[in-house]
């Protein structure tokens, strides 16, 4: 049913997915006209994924025949696994429920990670907000942190605490910073959303965050980028921060 709108669907730092098994022979426009569709956002309120998911909910109806109303519903937990399990096992499988999932969810499903109760190959993956060409995860520190460069982090006697959202791509990047790049950091798990990490980073000494930041934080006087982990090339905005791919 909604495959016809697949190329128009977008989602934030994540993908938009659904289990779509519409009633036989029912026209798409007839099905969606006057209907309320739920968009499950797999992270907590106030973060980048939440903001972008609500932006999708506002504009996506224009691209769906019948122009249904889309209502956003936050369902955080385990980096998107809670939402993915709900979509697969509990939500109606008729195109009336969509989900915004972190890009790591499909990987977790394929790897057979703990608590996965879905088959990612049976989701209909509708689209993404970005092609990731110019994206980068940034390693941020509080302005009061003694590290002035990313190399300074390894010169400190005490590991720097690195906040991470459990199960999400943010967690993968945090573990990459620690285990692959060999940074002297202690990954602190259990945050339910990016804003919780950013709040801790801004308010507590010794916090840093490996994550794409919301627009407001990019200009915050309390935070500084120390390294970037770009997908392909370093974004021009962060040209002064070391590129961890090089």
N, C-alpha and C positions, 0 to 999 in steps of 0.2 A: 504494500500500500504506500507507505511513505518512502519507498525507494525512489519514487519520481522526484522527491525533493531532496535527495541525498546530497547533491552538489551545492545546494543552497544552505544546508545546515552548517552551523558553526558552533564551536565550543572553546573554552578558554584553557590554555595550558593543558589541555585535556582533549578528550574526544566526546562526541555525542553518540549515544548508542540506544538501541531499543530492541525488544523482541516483538516482531511484527508478524502477526498471523491474523489478518482481517477476515471478517465474515465473507464467505464465498460470494463472488459476483456483486458485492456492494460497491458502488462507485466511490472513489476517494472523496470527492466533494460532498457527497451525501453523508458519508461517515463523519466527516469533521465539522460540517456545518452546525453551529450552535453548541458544539461540544467543548468541554474544558479538558485540556491536556495538561498533565503534570510533568514538570521537568525536575527530576531529582538532582540536586546539587550535592556532590559527594564530599564536600568540605563545609566547615563552619561558616557562620555569617561574618561578613565584613572583609574577607580576604579577596585576593585577586580572582580566584576561581568563582567565588560567590558573586562578585561584581559583574564579571564577564558572563556568568550563567544567567543572571537576571537581565543583562543586555540582550542575550539570545532570546530569552522568554518574551522580551518586549517586541523584537523585530521579526522573529521567525514566522509568526502567523501570516505575515504578508506573502510568504512563499509556499504556504500550504493550501491546496484547494479547500475551499470551505471556510478558511480563515478562523480556525478555532482560537479560543482564549487559552493562553498558556500560563500556568501558575507555577512559580518556583517553590520547591520544598527542600530545605536543607536536611541532609541525612549523613552527617559526618561519621567517620570511624574507620580505622585500619587503612588509611590512605585510599579509600574508595571501595574497599572490599565489602563493607556493609551495604553500600548502595548497589553494588553489582550483584551481590547475593539476593537482595530484595528484588531487583529488576528481573532476575532469572527465575526466582522461586515463588515470589508472592504477588508481584504486580500483574495487572491484566496484560495479556500478551496479544493485544489487538491494535497497537499503535497509539493508545491513549496515554501511555507513560513512556517518557524518554529519560535518559540519565546522562549527566555530565560526569565523566570518569577520568581520573588521572591516567596519563599515558602508561603508567607502570602497571595498571590493572590487568591489561591483556598479557603482559609478561608474567605477572604472578600466576595467572590462570594457566598459561602454557607450561610454566615450571612446576605446576602442581603445588604451589605454596600452601602452607597451613591456613585453614579457615576458608579456602576457596571452595565455593559450592556452586560453580557455574562453569560452563564451557564457553570460552571467549569466541570460538569459531561459530557459535550459534547466535551470537549477537549480530544485529545489523549495524555496522559502524557507519554513521552518517557523515561525519566530517570533523574538521578541526579549525580552530581560529587562526592557526599559524602553520606555515610550511617549515618552520624551525630554522630556515636558512640564516637568519640574523639574530637568533635568540642566544642568550647566554645566562647561565646561572652565575650568580655573584657571591663571593665570600665577603660578607660585611662584618665590620667590627664597630663596637661602641667607640665614639670619639675619644673617650677617656682610656681606651685600651692602649697599653704601651707599644704595641706593634705598629710601626709606621710603614712596613712592607710585609708581604706575605712571608718572607724569609725570617723576619723578626719573631714570628710565631714559634718557630722551632728553637729560638734562642732562650725562650722563657723556661724557667724551672718547673712551673705548674702548667699542665695542659689547659688550653682555652676551651671553655664549654661551648659546644656547637649545637644549637637547638635544631631539632628536626621533627617534621610531622610524620608520625608513624605510618609506614607502609607506602608512602607516596614517593614521587620522583625526588622530592626534597631530601628524603632519607637516603636514596641512592647516591645523590650528589654529596651528601654529608659523609657517607661511608667511602666514597671515592676520594674525598679530600683527606681522609684519615689513612685509608689502607693502600690506596694507589699512589697518591701524591706524598704520603708519608708525613703529613702535617701533625704537629704535636697538639692534637685536639681530643676532647672527650665528647663523643656524640651523646647528647641528652635526648632521649626519645620520649614519646608520649604526648606531644603537643597535638591538639586536634585541628589547628589551623595556622596559617602563616601569621595572622595578626598576633596570636599568642606568642609566637617566637619573636616577632619584631618588637612587641611590647617589652618582653624580657630583655632583649638586646639593648633597647634604648634606655631601660631603667636600671639595669644591673651591670656592674663592672665585670669584665671578663667574658661577656657573651659575644658570640658571632654567629652569623647565619649564612648557610650556603643555599641561597634561594633567589629566584627572580623576585624583585621587590615591587610593591604597589607604587603607582606614580608618586604619591605624596612622600614616600620614604626616600625616593631617589634624591630628593633635595633637602632631606632632613639634616639639620646641623648636628644631630646626635649620632649619625652613622656615616661610615666611610667604607667604600669598596676597597678590598685589598687584592683580589684576584678574580679573574673571569674564567668560566669553563664554557666556551662557546661551542656550538655544534659544528660550525664550519669555519667562520671567520669572526674576528673580534668586532663587536659593534663599535662604531665610531665614537659613541657617547662614552665608552669606557676604555678608550685607547690608552689612557695613562696607567691602567691596571695591568699587571702581568697576565699573559695568556697561558693558561695551564696546559694547553695542547701543544705548545711549542717547546 
